[in-house]
Amino acid sequence: MTYTPEPAELPGEYEQARDHARVTVGPYAAEEQVTAASDLSLLHAEAFALRLRADAAEDPPTLEEWGAHYRRKTPLLVRLSLSDPLSYEAPAREALARWRLAERREIAALAGARLGDEAEGWLRQQGN
């Protein structure tokens, strides 16, 4: 008989990302943590600018821009959470969830565009 862990025992995405970061790069050294916190401040400013653009609706950010933002922000927060879980674990979990959502939206948009191209081609073929 094999042991099957209960769902509550299974590691979530955050735990997997955190454990991967712990094994591959480890927590930041003290001087690196200051630099990482500074980089995080810049990413917060970038997110604010993206939200302003989204609210203005004149030049809304693309799905790729949101995805790129979370691809930079999430690993930084996950690694910071290794050094200071009380300050960074919750934001790291949220960033990871937003990153996954951004990825799903990008994939859906690409699939939709691809289907649109195929549909146009099919319509052209039907007209001939």
LINSULNOR-V401013 format. One record per residue. N is the residue number from 1. RES is the residue in one letter. SS is DSSP state (@ for helix, = for strand, . for the rest). OMEGA is omega in degrees with one decimal (999 if undefined). D_CENTER is the distance of its C-alpha to the mean C-alpha in Angstrom with 1 decimal. Layout:
# LINSULNOR-V401013
n-><N N>
res-><RES RES>
ss-><SS SS>
omega-><OMEGA OMEGA>
d_center-><D_CENTER D_CENTER>
This chain:
# LINSULNOR-V401013
n-><1 2 3 4 5 6 7 8 9 10 11 12 13 14 15 16 17 18 19 20 21 22 23 24 25 26 27 28 29 30 31 32 33 34 35 36 37 38 39 40 41 42 43 44 45 46 47 48 49 50 51 52 53 54 55 56 57 58 59 60 61 62 63 64 65 66 67 68 69 70 71 72 73 74 75 76 77 78 79 80 81 82 83 84 85 86 87 88 89 90 91 92 93 94 95 96 97 98 99 100 101 102 103 104 105 106 107 108 109 110 111 112 113 114 115 116 117 118 119 120 121 122 123 124 125 126 127 128>
res-><M T Y T P E P A E L P G E Y E Q A R D H A R V T V G P Y A A E E Q V T A A S D L S L L H A E A F A L R L R A D A A E D P P T L E E W G A H Y R R K T P L L V R L S L S D P L S Y E A P A R E A L A R W R L A E R R E I A A L A G A R L G D E A E G W L R Q Q G N>
ss-><. . . . . . @ @ @ . . . @ @ @ @ @ @ @ @ @ @ @ @ . . . . . @ @ @ @ @ @ @ @ @ @ @ @ @ @ @ @ @ @ @ @ @ @ @ @ @ @ @ . . . . . . @ @ @ @ @ @ @ @ @ @ @ @ @ @ @ @ @ @ @ @ @ . @ @ @ @ @ @ @ @ @ @ @ @ @ @ @ @ @ @ @ @ @ @ @ @ @ @ @ @ @ @ @ @ @ @ @ @ @ @ @ @ @ @ @ .>
omega-><179.9 179.6 175.2 -177.5 175.0 -179.8 179.9 -178.7 -177.9 180.0 177.3 -179.3 -179.8 -178.9 178.1 179.2 179.8 -179.8 177.3 179.2 -179.9 -177.5 -172.8 -175.7 179.4 179.2 177.0 168.5 -175.1 -178.8 176.7 -178.7 177.6 178.4 179.3 177.6 176.3 176.7 178.3 176.7 177.5 178.5 174.6 177.8 177.6 178.6 178.1 178.6 177.2 178.5 176.9 177.4 179.3 179.6 -179.5 178.0 176.7 178.9 -175.8 178.4 179.1 175.6 179.8 179.1 177.2 179.4 179.8 178.7 -178.1 175.3 176.4 -172.5 -172.4 179.8 178.5 179.5 179.7 -179.7 175.5 -179.6 174.9 -178.1 -175.6 -175.7 -179.0 -178.8 -168.2 -176.6 -178.9 177.1 178.4 177.5 179.8 179.4 178.9 178.3 178.9 177.3 179.2 177.5 178.3 177.6 179.7 178.9 177.5 -179.7 179.2 179.3 177.8 178.6 178.5 178.1 179.4 178.1 177.8 177.7 179.5 179.4 177.7 179.0 178.9 179.3 177.5 179.3 -179.4 -179.7 -178.4 999>
d_center-><38.4 34.8 32.6 29.7 27.5 27.1 23.7 23.4 23.9 21.1 18.1 14.9 11.4 11.3 14.8 14.2 11.5 14.0 16.9 15.6 15.1 18.5 20.2 18.9 18.8 19.9 19.8 20.4 24.0 25.4 25.5 22.1 20.7 22.3 20.8 17.2 17.9 19.2 16.1 14.1 16.7 16.3 12.6 13.8 16.5 14.3 12.4 16.0 17.2 14.7 15.8 19.4 19.1 17.9 20.8 23.2 22.5 24.5 21.7 18.5 15.2 14.3 11.4 11.0 11.1 8.3 6.1 7.8 7.4 3.9 4.9 7.8 7.3 5.7 8.5 10.9 10.7 11.1 14.0 15.4 15.6 17.9 20.3 20.1 18.7 20.5 18.8 15.2 14.6 14.1 11.7 9.7 9.9 9.0 5.8 5.0 6.6 5.2 1.9 5.2 7.2 6.3 7.0 10.0 11.2 11.3 13.1 15.3 16.2 17.1 19.1 20.8 21.7 23.1 25.0 26.3 27.6 29.2 30.7 32.2 33.7 35.1 36.7 38.2 39.6 41.1 42.8 44.6>
